[in-house]
Amino acid sequence: EAGTVTLVAVGGLPRETTYMVWFDLQNPTNSSGVTPTIEVRVECAFECSVMPPAKRLMDGVVLKANVQPMALQKNITSLNFVVGERNTITVVLIFNFRLSPGDSIDIVGLNNTLTPSTFNLTIT
């Protein structure tokens, strides 16, 4: 979809690990700018393995705490705001759950750039 970069997990990605990706876009020729956001779409192809439920024994009673899958950190920054110039977008992600193969993360709101739509955007 135009204006979207989709990252798809090929192998399992451990939880509580910092993932950083970079890609370049060409800034628009006007000052309308780009406002990217991150949408996490986790299909849980096999299992959403969040941290195991915390168990604690208190006076003979087992207490459990369920932890909801969530992004512990999701940030987007860019290095260059000059109209018409190349802009490196940096995305930092940390999740409290393991990403399984096939899970995906969408970076949306990349409209109004001069970068043409492509399936071959270089991501490092």
C-alpha positions in Angstrom: 0.0 0.0 0.0 1.3 3.4 -0.9 2.7 5.3 2.1 3.5 2.2 4.0 6.6 0.1 4.8 5.8 -3.4 6.0 8.5 -5.3 7.9 7.8 -9.1 8.1 9.6 -11.4 10.6 11.3 -14.1 8.7 12.6 -15.9 11.8 11.5 -15.8 15.4 12.6 -12.5 17.1 13.2 -12.7 20.8 11.2 -10.5 23.2 12.7 -7.5 25.0 15.3 -7.1 22.3 15.9 -3.7 20.6 15.3 -3.8 16.9 16.4 -0.8 14.8 15.8 -0.3 11.1 16.7 2.5 8.7 15.5 3.5 5.3 15.8 6.6 3.1 12.9 8.6 1.6 13.0 11.8 -0.5 11.4 14.7 1.3 8.5 16.4 -0.5 9.1 19.6 -2.4 6.7 21.5 -0.2 6.6 21.9 3.5 3.6 19.6 4.1 6.0 17.0 5.5 5.5 13.4 6.4 4.1 12.1 9.7 4.9 8.4 10.0 3.5 6.2 12.7 4.0 2.6 13.7 1.2 0.0 13.6 2.0 -3.4 15.0 0.0 -6.2 13.3 0.8 -9.4 14.9 -0.9 -12.4 13.4 0.5 -14.8 15.9 1.2 -17.4 13.3 2.2 -20.0 15.9 1.9 -18.5 19.4 2.1 -15.0 21.0 4.6 -16.0 23.5 4.6 -13.2 26.0 6.6 -13.6 29.2 5.3 -16.6 31.1 2.6 -15.7 33.6 4.2 -14.6 36.8 3.5 -17.0 39.6 4.1 -16.3 43.2 3.4 -18.4 46.2 2.1 -16.3 49.1 0.9 -18.1 52.2 0.2 -21.2 50.1 -1.9 -19.3 47.5 -0.6 -19.2 43.9 -1.1 -15.8 42.4 -0.9 -15.3 38.6 -0.5 -12.2 36.5 -1.3 -12.2 32.8 0.9 -9.9 30.7 -0.6 -8.4 27.6 1.4 -8.4 24.4 2.6 -4.8 23.7 5.4 -2.6 22.3 7.6 -1.5 25.2 9.1 1.1 22.9 8.3 2.3 19.4 10.0 5.4 18.1 10.4 7.0 14.7 12.9 9.7 14.1 14.2 11.4 11.0 17.5 13.2 10.4 16.7 15.8 7.7 13.8 18.1 7.3 15.0 20.1 4.3 12.5 20.2 1.5 13.3 17.9 -1.4 16.3 16.3 0.2 17.0 12.7 1.2 15.7 11.8 4.7 16.9 8.8 6.7 14.0 7.4 8.8 15.1 5.4 12.0 12.6 3.1 13.7 13.3 1.6 17.1 11.1 -1.2 18.4 11.1 -3.3 21.6 8.3 -5.8 22.4 7.4 -7.8 25.5 6.6 -10.8 23.3 8.4 -12.9 20.7 7.7 -12.1 17.1 7.0 -15.3 15.2 7.8 -15.9 11.5 5.1 -14.1 9.4 4.3 -11.4 12.0 4.5 -8.0 10.6 5.0 -4.3 11.6 3.6 -1.5 9.4 5.1 1.9 9.3 2.4 4.1 7.9 1.9 7.8 7.0 4.8 7.9 4.6 2.7 9.7 2.0 3.7 13.0 0.3 7.3 11.9 -0.2 9.1 12.0 -3.6 10.1 8.3 -3.1 8.1 6.1 -5.6 6.2 3.1 -4.4 8.4 0.0 -4.6 8.8 -3.5 -3.2 12.6 -3.0 -3.2 13.1 -0.2 -0.7 16.5 -0.7 1.0 16.0 -1.3 4.7 19.0 -1.8 7.0 
